[in-house]
Each structure stands twice: as structure tokens, then as C-alpha cells.
Amino acid sequence: MKSSVLIVEDEMVTALDLKAKLISIGFAVPAIVHSSKEAVDMAAELRPDVVLMDIVLQGEDDGIHAAKKISSLDIPVVFLTSYSDEKTLQKAKSTSPYGYITKPYHDKDLELALKIAIQKHHEYRDKVELIRYKGLGKGVPLTRHDDDIKWDERPRILIVEDEIITAMDLTAQLSDRGYLVVDTVTKGHEAIQKAELFRPDLVLMDIVLSGEMDGISVAEHIHDLDIPVVFLSAYTDDKTVKRAIETSPFGYVPKPYQIDELYRTIETAIQTHRAENDKIERIDQKITSKEGEMVIEKTAVFFISAVILSLIVYSLFTRSMTWLMYLLFIPAIYNMLIVGVSLKKPLPPGGQDQPFVSILIPAHNEEFTIERCVRSLAELDYYKDGQRNYEIIVINDGSTDRTGEVLSLLKGEFEDLHIVTRKPPRAGRGKGYVLNDGVRVCQGEVIAVFDADARIDPDFLSKIIPYLDEENVAGVQARVRMYNADRNLLTMMQEVEFSIFGNVILRARDIMDKSGFLGGNGQLTWKKFVEDIEGWDGFAVTEDLNMSVKLIMDGNKIRYCPEAVVWQEAVPEWKAFFRQRVRWATGNLETLFVYLAPIIDAKIPLYKKIDAIQYLVFLLFTVFVMLGYIVAILNLTYVVRFSMEAPVIIGLISTIAFFPGVLLGIRRDKVGILKSLGRSVEYWAYCLYLIPLFFAAFIHMLTRKERRWAKTKHTGD
């Protein structure tokens, strides 16, 4: 397959000439764009192998601004510009480009720069993938050496050149530019020895050397030292070039060289190498941290399993379940408190601001729902000064169905629709990664997240945005309902479940201290808060819960807006439903085990710590509640008799506490009393699935080796 190059050039004649040249030498050119905004949009959508970027572009932003966003999407950028002054170079260097070519240029130089950039980026991407499975230092070149002796802060250059006069000239010229030339050598084996000894920041390598080894062979030998190489040679035949590119150099400067061109190449190489290594070390630290978290999770699962097993053995041996009555009294009291608080009327929001909103929709194989979702969001009545005050960004995460085709058709219809494409190996890693790509290219002050099956009314943003206009409010969650609730009993029970969650639990938490939690579909957050916590955690199974806990630990508030409703698809089949809930339960337990200690240590009031912990352990308590009902049924039917010797009031409260919240949640949707009672009993029976779910989640946490986005399949029915 041909490598693709996105051309970003505001001079049409130049752009068309570039396109013709690139096609003639074997590249594909999927598009030509003329502005910074177009560059970011097209790079995100098309995911080219490399972006060829002019620095000066039409519009408010220049190519450097666009390059920063494009580079953040892990797409290499090569600058092609008429500007070669020091100020421009330093600005461009900050984006860590993979090349910098000054006009006028030779066609061969352009070809080399693009091929080197693509090869070098592929090597970097392969190194990142290797880290995911082996970790830094286990087959991955190291970049930090404790035995290095830094006797000078200047960038250190090793010159490998067999022409003495040229070597002396290079040494003088580079020294004048502020580099420290650690040595000059003429032979290949000497170059390897000196590279191992000095560990320079860059090796400037002539290809033709005296002796048996040429410069390309030397580059192959020092490759694992992770020292960037820039080739300097008068020989540019195709065979030599191909061998040189396969070593993944950071540049190729032909002789006779121009010192300004050489300087730009060296500066770009050193900056890009440092940026790559910083990214790799951060990724490795993240991987190491997540491996530690999985150890914590498995340890916690083993511990809790041992406690539960001990209690079961104790109960079977003594025929006593008194301990369960006392245990159930804790969530019973809290449930009654939540119900009581939810009876109060929430304070209305008072905000008047209308911030620009970026709507993010992660999508993986959503051909049946994505069109309806986009059309619903495109009808939002949210304008400021007569202009649409929001954008829609769909992140297509490696879809293999017709999702991409549907989105392409929709983009031709809606000018405010932007598409971000994720391809393997980046695709399928986790929903958090998908959302973070959207954040990197979005323009909004506020980020709204919807699933691909979402449907909303035109006034959704007008209703929910005022809830954000309050001090320390980082986010707000909308009411979630099921548009296919009447399909069968399972879908109706999901509607009841979300009614209880919204009408009682989130309502009460908003009244108490605006301490709600974000729930995936229909969540809004200020972009600045998302950036403060470095975005969503791509490793987290439930990235929304993970983010909520981080925001709360930082002392922020999360509100609930019952007036703004997002309709989603309930899962109609038990197998898919159980799979979804195992993922949710795993994410809940994962967050509990990993963040229990940090919550306790967080600099927030004690009652907020208790409240957050209670929310995270709610699933465990609910499982025990259902277990309590099973024990009661066994007692009443005389199948197995267990003594329950706690005071009657404790047993009574523990027994009935489940139902007031259920009834209230259903009734608030204006359901008749008799139907509400019937649905309450159905919901009680439905909740029995939590017992096998609990054990399935524990087994999943013990057996899983990595975290991936196990999304729910939507049919659009």
C-alpha cells in the first residue's frame, strides 16, 4: 500500500505541484488543505502516514499551531516552508516535527524527508507497542544511563567523517552554533566504540567511510543504543537511500551541505528524539502503574473472597445469619437517608453563560445507530449571537462495518460534524483513549459525551449548561432513559433501574452537596478540569466512574440535571446484558480497590470521603441485600433454617429499605400506584441477577490480563 501524505499549503499552485511530484514518486495524496483548522480536521479524519505542513497558512492560526494538535494524535509532521529564521525554527521545534525543509527544495530531499519520517514514526510506534507487552528495558532500548557523565549542558555531537577537512569544518561550524563535538572519527569500528563511550545526543554520520564498515552498517550497530543518527553523504542512489532509511535515521543531508540546513536537521532530530523518549517513558510509567493496580485489584478480590467464604462456612456450621442482618442495616439506613433527602426540591441553576460545547461520540461498529444519533445532536437549539455554539466530533475507533461510510455521508450534510479516525494498533484500546483523541482536536470550553445510540431533544444543552455555571462544579450528568423500554421485561427493568438512579440517588446527591457521578451517556465537563486530570484513563474499564472519583478527590462538584434527558438503547437480551453488567461491575470494583486509599488520603471533608466510598461499595452491599432476601425465603419455606437473632427493628428496616426508593423512583415518572407496585416486585426479582454477577465480576478480575473496551452492541431497534 502506498504511504499517504496530507498536504497543508495555502498557495494552490505550489500545492498542486507538490501533489504531482509526490504521486510521481509513489506517494498517495488523499487531500490538500489550506488552513490550520482544515489541517487538523483532515489529519484526524484521514490519518495519513505523514503531514507535509507549510508554517504560514490562511486564517488566525499558523501551521505550528496545527502541528501541535496533529502531533498529539500520533501523526508525524514534516515542515516545508520559506521561513528559516531562528525564531521560526524554535517555534517549529517545539512541536517535535519529523523534518524541516526550506523552500526552494530539491525533489530528492523532499522524498527522503518524507520516507525517513514515515520509517522513523513506524519504529517509534512499534517501540510503544513493545512496551505494552514487555515494559521499558525488556527488549526496548533504554534512553537513561546512570553512568553517563554530563560535563557540559550543550548538545553533544559525535562526527563520523573520513574527509579530514570536512570533519574540521563541521567541528568549527557546529561549535559556533553551540554544540559540543565530543570527537571526530573516520572508521566504522571507532564510531561504534565512541558512541558506546560518550553516548552523544546525536551522531552525524557520513555514509562512505574508510575501512570495512560504511556509515549505514555503523548506524545498524548503534541502533539499540537509541542514539539519533543524521546521515551526511554525497551518495544518494536509490539502493543506498533504501539501506539508509531502513536504519530509521532522524535525517539525511546531502553534500555539499549548507550549514543552516544541517543545523535545522540536527535541531529537529535532537528535539524529536527527546520528545519520543519522554513519551515512551511516560507510557512505560503508566503501564507499570497499571500493572501495580491490577495486583492491588487481584489482592483485594482474594481478600474479599476469603472473607465471604469464611462467613458462608461460619453460617453453614452455626446455622446463623445474624451477622448478615447487621451488615444489611448499614445500606438500609443509607437508602432511607437518600430517599428522605430526595424528597426535598433541588435548587434551580442560576447560570447565564453560553460556552462553546464540543460533543464527543465514541463509535465502534455503530452502523445501526450513528446516523440517528448525529441527526438528533445536529438539531440542538444552542446558538450564540446567531451562530451555532457547538460542534460534533465522532471518533471512529477502528470500525469494520459501515460506520465510516455512514459518517462520510453525514459529513457532507452537516458542516459542524468532524470525524476522528483511529486505526490499528491504536484502535480498540479503551473508551478513555477514544475520548482523549476527541479532546485533542476539539474547540469547546465544555465537553459533552454521548454514546452512539443517544437521542435528545433540541433544548438539551439549553437546559443542562446552566448547571455548570457555579463555582467548583466540574461536570453535570443528564437524566438517562430507555427509548425501547417497552420491548420486553428486561428492557423495562433497565428503565426502572435508571429511574431509581436518576429520580432518587442522583437527585439526593445533588441536593446534599452536588456530589453526583458521571455516567457515560449525557455527561458534560469543563475542558479545563478534564485537562487537569490528564483526560480519561484509557486503562479504566468504566472511564466515567474513574474520572468522577478523580474530580471529587480534587475537591470539585458534579451536578445532576433531571430536566435534560438523553434516551439510549436498553439491552434486550440477557446474554449481552449480563456481559455489559460484568463490565460495569468490574469497573466499579476496580475503581473501589484502586482509589480507596487515595480517597482516604484526599484533602476533602470527611463526609465526602465516606460518601464517595459508600457509592463505590454500593454494588457489594446490594449483592448482600439480595442474598438476605434469599436467606429469608429459605427460612420461610423451611428449605434451610438459619437463625437471625438481631433486634426486630433492625431486621424490619433491613427488609423494607429496598422498596421505598424503588417506588419513589418509578412514581416520579408519573406511573400509576398499582403499576408501580407491580414493577417494584418485578425489579426486586430482576435484582437477583446481582448475585451471579458479583461472582462473575470477581472471576473476570482474577483472570483478565489486560483492559480493553468491551462495548455494548447497539441495534437501533
Order of alpha helices (4+ residues) and beta strands (2+ residues): beta-alpha-beta-alpha-beta-alpha-beta-alpha-beta-alpha-beta-alpha-beta-alpha-beta-alpha-beta-alpha-beta-alpha-alpha-beta-alpha-beta-beta-beta-alpha-beta-alpha-beta-beta-alpha-beta-alpha-alpha-beta-alpha-alpha-beta-alpha-alpha-alpha-alpha-alpha-alpha
